[in-house]
Amino acid sequence: MGLNFEKTPKFTADFETCTWLENETYVWAWACYNIDNNNFTYGNNIADFIEFCKYYHNPIVCMHNLKFDRWIYHLFFKYAPDTNI
């Protein structure tokens, strides 16, 4: 079953993080912009972001600054490149 691009919710997202210890990084703010309807949603912890994504049942999320925030991406999400998008 392929991705239905027109019906799949699409967002841009960004995290603000801080590191207190060498191996501990925390999300203290996140924001998502819904490309389809111009709605803006934000929160202040990673758990709320995960719940936000679960609510939309596998949305397409384009991460801002993925080079820096990739650790979050790999912990919670599946990278699924699709040449049809």
MARFIDO-377346 format. One record per atom (N, C-alpha, C): residue number from 1; chain; atom name; z, x, y. Coordinates in steps of 0.02 Angstrom, whole numbers, plus 50000, padded with zeros to 5 digits. Atoms other than C-alpha are relative to their C-alpha. Layout:
N
NODE    n  chain  atom     up   east  north
NODE  NUM      A    CA      Z      X      Y
...
//
This chain:
85
NODE    n  chain  atom     up   east  north
NODE    1      A     N  50000  50043  49942
NODE    1      A    CA  50000  50000  50000
NODE    1      A     C  50000  50045  50062
NODE    2      A     N  50007  49958  49940
NODE    2      A    CA  49945  50078  50165
NODE    2      A     C  50040  49973  50059
NODE    3      A     N  49965  50018  49938
NODE    3      A    CA  50023  50074  50335
NODE    3      A     C  49957  49953  50042
NODE    4      A     N  50035  50046  49956
NODE    4      A    CA  49975  49926  50443
NODE    4      A     C  50020  50019  50072
NODE    5      A     N  49984  49972  49935
NODE    5      A    CA  49970  50015  50610
NODE    5      A     C  50011  49947  50054
NODE    6      A     N  49993  50052  49948
NODE    6      A    CA  49949  49858  50715
NODE    6      A     C  50066  49962  49995
NODE    7      A     N  49939  50039  50009
NODE    7      A    CA  50103  49773  50641
NODE    7      A     C  50063  50043  49996
NODE    8      A     N  49942  49955  50005
NODE    8      A    CA  50217  49925  50624
NODE    8      A     C  50026  50015  50069
NODE    9      A     N  49971  49984  49935
NODE    9      A    CA  50337  49946  50771
NODE    9      A     C  49992  50075  50015
NODE   10      A     N  50012  49931  49979
NODE   10      A    CA  50299  50105  50869
NODE   10      A     C  50046  50018  50058
NODE   11      A     N  49952  49978  49950
NODE   11      A    CA  50426  50204  50971
NODE   11      A     C  49988  50073  50017
NODE   12      A     N  49989  49930  49985
NODE   12      A    CA  50446  50366  51063
NODE   12      A     C  50076  50007  50004
NODE   13      A     N  49927  49991  50002
NODE   13      A    CA  50621  50439  51046
NODE   13      A     C  50019  50071  50021
NODE   14      A     N  49973  49934  49982
NODE   14      A    CA  50728  50582  51109
NODE   14      A     C  50074  50000  49988
NODE   15      A     N  49929  49989  50010
NODE   15      A    CA  50899  50651  51069
NODE   15      A     C  50026  50050  50051
NODE   16      A     N  49963  49949  49962
NODE   16      A    CA  51024  50742  51178
NODE   16      A     C  50055  50023  49954
NODE   17      A     N  49952  49972  50048
NODE   17      A    CA  51131  50858  51073
NODE   17      A     C  50041  50055  50032
NODE   18      A     N  49960  49942  49980
NODE   18      A    CA  51266  50988  51091
NODE   18      A     C  50028  50032  49937
NODE   19      A     N  49975  49961  50056
NODE   19      A    CA  51332  51123  50977
NODE   19      A     C  50066  50033  50020
NODE   20      A     N  49935  49969  49985
NODE   20      A    CA  51517  51169  50977
NODE   20      A     C  50013  50058  49953
NODE   21      A     N  49992  49946  50049
NODE   21      A    CA  51520  51273  50819
NODE   21      A     C  49931  50019  49974
NODE   22      A     N  50065  49975  50022
NODE   22      A    CA  51381  51374  50740
NODE   22      A     C  49960  49951  49957
NODE   23      A     N  50035  50045  50047
NODE   23      A    CA  51340  51246  50605
NODE   23      A     C  50013  49927  50014
NODE   24      A     N  49986  50070  49984
NODE   24      A    CA  51389  51085  50695
NODE   24      A     C  49964  49980  50064
NODE   25      A     N  50036  50027  49942
NODE   25      A    CA  51270  50994  50809
NODE   25      A     C  50010  49925  50002
NODE   26      A     N  49985  50071  49992
NODE   26      A    CA  51308  50822  50878
NODE   26      A     C  49950  49966  50046
NODE   27      A     N  50040  50042  49956
NODE   27      A    CA  51200  50686  50952
NODE   27      A     C  50048  49963  50046
NODE   28      A     N  49956  50037  49953
NODE   28      A    CA  51286  50624  51109
NODE   28      A     C  49961  49947  50039
NODE   29      A     N  50041  50052  49969
NODE   29      A    CA  51140  50520  51173
NODE   29      A     C  49932  49998  49965
NODE   30      A     N  50068  50009  50025
NODE   30      A    CA  50976  50449  51108
NODE   30      A     C  49968  49943  50038
NODE   31      A     N  50037  50054  49966
NODE   31      A    CA  50841  50339  51181
NODE   31      A     C  49935  49988  49963
NODE   32      A     N  50064  50020  50030
NODE   32      A    CA  50692  50244  51111
NODE   32      A     C  49964  49953  50047
NODE   33      A     N  50044  50042  49960
NODE   33      A    CA  50548  50167  51204
NODE   33      A     C  49951  49967  49953
NODE   34      A     N  50046  50037  50042
NODE   34      A    CA  50451  50030  51115
NODE   34      A     C  49931  49999  50034
NODE   35      A     N  50067  49994  49971
NODE   35      A    CA  50268  50068  51147
NODE   35      A     C  49964  49932  50002
NODE   36      A     N  50035  50065  50004
NODE   36      A    CA  50214  49891  51098
NODE   36      A     C  50022  49950  50053
NODE   37      A     N  49976  50052  49954
NODE   37      A    CA  50325  49789  51215
NODE   37      A     C  50039  50027  50060
NODE   38      A     N  49968  49967  49943
NODE   38      A    CA  50396  49915  51341
NODE   38      A     C  50076  49991  50003
NODE   39      A     N  49927  50005  50002
NODE   39      A    CA  50577  49885  51287
NODE   39      A     C  50030  50070  49991
NODE   40      A     N  49964  49937  50003
NODE   40      A    CA  50701  50028  51305
NODE   40      A     C  50068  49989  49969
NODE   41      A     N  49936  50005  50034
NODE   41      A    CA  50851  50053  51190
NODE   41      A     C  50032  50069  49998
NODE   42      A     N  49966  49935  50000
NODE   42      A    CA  50983  50189  51195
NODE   42      A     C  50069  49994  49967
NODE   43      A     N  49934  49999  50031
NODE   43      A    CA  51145  50241  51113
NODE   43      A     C  50032  50068  50008
NODE   44      A     N  49965  49937  49991
NODE   44      A    CA  51272  50380  51101
NODE   44      A     C  50025  50032  49936
NODE   45      A     N  49984  49964  50062
NODE   45      A    CA  51282  50431  50918
NODE   45      A     C  49944  49990  49950
NODE   46      A     N  50055  50001  50048
NODE   46      A    CA  51167  50465  50772
NODE   46      A     C  50004  49939  49954
NODE   47      A     N  49993  50058  50044
NODE   47      A    CA  51238  50322  50667
NODE   47      A     C  49966  49938  50030
NODE   48      A     N  50033  50057  49968
NODE   48      A    CA  51179  50193  50794
NODE   48      A     C  49924  50007  50000
NODE   49      A     N  50072  49989  50003
NODE   49      A    CA  51006  50272  50797
NODE   49      A     C  49973  49983  49931
NODE   50      A     N  50021  50016  50069
NODE   50      A    CA  50994  50260  50607
NODE   50      A     C  49999  49925  49990
NODE   51      A     N  49999  50073  50006
NODE   51      A    CA  51045  50077  50614
NODE   51      A     C  49943  49968  50038
NODE   52      A     N  50057  50024  49960
NODE   52      A    CA  50916  50047  50750
NODE   52      A     C  49936  50005  49960
NODE   53      A     N  50061  49990  50039
NODE   53      A    CA  50779  50119  50639
NODE   53      A     C  49999  49955  49938
NODE   54      A     N  49997  50045  50058
NODE   54      A    CA  50838  50020  50487
NODE   54      A     C  49983  49928  50019
NODE   55      A     N  50014  50068  49976
NODE   55      A    CA  50828  49860  50589
NODE   55      A     C  49925  49987  50002
NODE   56      A     N  50073  50008  49993
NODE   56      A    CA  50641  49889  50616
NODE   56      A     C  49962  50015  49935
NODE   57      A     N  50031  49991  50066
NODE   57      A    CA  50606  49928  50431
NODE   57      A     C  49942  50050  50003
NODE   58      A     N  50050  49945  50001
NODE   58      A    CA  50515  50096  50437
NODE   58      A     C  49953  50000  50059
NODE   59      A     N  50044  49996  49941
NODE   59      A    CA  50450  50104  50615
NODE   59      A     C  49967  50068  50004
NODE   60      A     N  50030  49936  49983
NODE   60      A    CA  50336  50239  50677
NODE   60      A     C  50039  50026  50060
NODE   61      A     N  49960  49971  49946
NODE   61      A    CA  50445  50353  50784
NODE   61      A     C  49971  50069  50017
NODE   62      A     N  50026  49936  49976
NODE   62      A    CA  50364  50492  50885
NODE   62      A     C  50056  50034  50039
NODE   63      A     N  49943  49966  49972
NODE   63      A    CA  50500  50617  50926
NODE   63      A     C  49979  50047  50057
NODE   64      A     N  50009  49951  49946
NODE   64      A    CA  50506  50708  51092
NODE   64      A     C  50037  50063  49980
NODE   65      A     N  49969  49935  50013
NODE   65      A    CA  50544  50893  51069
NODE   65      A     C  50021  50007  49927
NODE   66      A     N  49985  49997  50071
NODE   66      A    CA  50537  50885  50880
NODE   66      A     C  50016  50071  49977
NODE   67      A     N  49986  49930  50018
NODE   67      A    CA  50539  51075  50873
NODE   67      A     C  50075  50013  50002
NODE   68      A     N  49928  49990  49994
NODE   68      A    CA  50720  51072  50931
NODE   68      A     C  50040  49952  49957
NODE   69      A     N  49962  50052  50035
NODE   69      A    CA  50778  50910  50851
NODE   69      A     C  49980  49989  49928
NODE   70      A     N  50026  50010  50068
NODE   70      A    CA  50692  50933  50683
NODE   70      A     C  50054  49996  49947
NODE   71      A     N  49945  50004  50049
NODE   71      A    CA  50859  50956  50592
NODE   71      A     C  50021  49928  49988
NODE   72      A     N  49982  50070  50007
NODE   72      A    CA  50899  50773  50627
NODE   72      A     C  49946  49964  49960
NODE   73      A     N  50058  50032  50032
NODE   73      A    CA  50727  50719  50572
NODE   73      A     C  50002  50013  49925
NODE   74      A     N  50001  49983  50071
NODE   74      A    CA  50740  50810  50405
NODE   74      A     C  50060  49973  49963
NODE   75      A     N  49941  50027  50033
NODE   75      A    CA  50914  50744  50368
NODE   75      A     C  49993  49926  49984
NODE   76      A     N  49998  50073  50006
NODE   76      A    CA  50875  50560  50389
NODE   76      A     C  49932  49966  49989
NODE   77      A     N  50065  50032  50002
NODE   77      A    CA  50688  50530  50386
NODE   77      A     C  49952  50036  49954
NODE   78      A     N  50053  49972  50042
NODE   78      A    CA  50537  50558  50278
NODE   78      A     C  49940  50014  50044
NODE   79      A     N  50060  49982  49963
NODE   79      A    CA  50392  50651  50355
NODE   79      A     C  49940  49975  49961
NODE   80      A     N  50056  50030  50036
NODE   80      A    CA  50238  50552  50310
NODE   80      A     C  49937  50004  50044
NODE   81      A     N  50061  49995  49960
NODE   81      A    CA  50081  50619  50394
NODE   81      A     C  49947  49951  49974
NODE   82      A     N  50051  50049  50019
NODE   82      A    CA  49943  50491  50394
NODE   82      A     C  49938  50013  50043
NODE   83      A     N  50060  49984  49962
NODE   83      A    CA  49768  50540  50445
NODE   83      A     C  49966  49938  50029
NODE   84      A     N  50030  50061  49975
NODE   84      A    CA  49728  50357  50480
NODE   84      A     C  50034  49974  50063
NODE   85      A     N  49964  50023  49940
NODE   85      A    CA  49850  50342  50626
NODE   85      A     C  49967  50029  50062
//
